[in-house]
Amino acid sequence: MAPFFHLTRGGPAHQPPGGLQGRASDILFHAEEMRKTKHRMITLYAAHCGCRDDQVE
């Protein structure tokens, strides 16, 4: 069975949301990685459903 993701949470459903800590550069790096992951998940979901990215988001 494939893992289930909540696209609005930005992570797998089995992982609790966590806080970001550290220097500003570290936080920006992690925020950008989360943005890329969300975009990738939306793209994959849209392709699987046969619709456009903006219809998913």
N, C-alpha and C positions, 0 to 999 in steps of 0.2 A: 504494500500500500504506500502510495506517495505521501510525503509530508504535506500538511496543510498549512498555508500561510495566510495571515491577516495582512493584506496590503496596506491598510491604514496604520498599523502599528509599526511597520518598518522592520519586522523580524518574524522568525518562526513562532508559531503559537505556543510551542512548548518552552520557550524561553521568556522569563519575566522581563519587563522593561527595566533597563538599568540607567543610572545616571552617568554622565560623562564628567570626568575629573582630569585635572592636569593643567599644563600650560595652554595658553590660547591657541598656539600652533597645533598642539595635540588635539584639542577639541575641534578645531577647524578641519583637521585631517579626518577625524572620525565622522564628523558631520558630512563631509564630502563623500566618504565611502558609503555611508547610509543612503545618501541621495542617489548614488550610482546603483546601489543594490535595489532600491525601490524602483528606479527607472527600468532596470533589467527585468524585475519581476512583472511590472506592468506590461512590458514588451512581450515577454513570454506568455503571459496570460491572454493578452489580446491576440497573439498569433494562434494560440490554442483554440480560442473561441471564435476566430474568424472576424474580428472587429478591429477598429482603429484604437491606438493607444489612448486618445482623448476620450473615447467612449468608456474605457475601463476606469480611468482616473476620475 
